[in-house]
């Protein structure tokens, strides 16, 4: 009996250390699917931009693609349909292709962050809280709407591009009213007085050095979250943990969004615990390899 076959992938910049191929390879094996997850890094593909890569994936018969930084909002213009939750969020990180080439966008980052947060801090961990969110791009939008799902009382949004922060605040206000979200400029003050702080920018990731959080004002009693998992412990989280904060790394979001994406690509829901185990093993291998390169 021939196995079912599936081709999927990831489009983005600086993605060669992504653990998505390992997660999907194991999920394909568990589902008895002959599948492959292909990385399409625009930093390694001169002249190939998002529209060309989407069309190439369609032509090659991909079941779908994940989309990451910096394309989570740009991809919206290239789709034939957008899932209601993704349309509300204003960003897409998962695209499925029908047999006729019709492309439909979804946002699995939102549920990915929400489930990761609930696992670490409990379903009530954000309820009634004041949260400072740094970064209002595609990932920041998913995190912001996830916090609305989780019941935060006040979301303070900061972005180096003021118009981007304002656009997110405006979109949140349409659905949840103006009382629960606002843009902020004095980041040090907003971090000092928040219950929790989230980095939803690429700063701190391998290839994007830096830390956008004013860590000097962090204090025990707060929690800190980062959506980055390359490295799994960013400078922000390392400093936060050293100051006694509870911390949430980007690993859980990566796993839970991959679980949701795999189901969209194949119609099969993978085992979460198994994927978490695969992620941990792949992370150890990647970190060991990186450590070897440093010596």
Buried (B, 14 or more C-beta within 10 A) or exposed (E): EEEEEBBBBBBBBBBEBBBBBBBBBBBBEBBEBEBBBBBBBBEEEEEBEBEEBBEBBBEEEBBBBBBBBBBBBBBBEBBEEBBEBBBBBBBBBBBBBEEEEEBBBBBBBBBBBBBBBBBBBEEEBBEEBBBBBBBBBBBBBBBBBBBBBBBBEBBBBBBEEEEBBBBBBEBBBEEBEEEBBBBBEEBEBBBBEBBBBBBBBBBBBBEBEEBBBBBEBBEEEBBBBBBBBBBBBBBBBBBBBEBEBBBBBBBBBBBBBBBBBBBBBBEBEBBBEBBBEBBBEBBEEBBEEEEEEEE
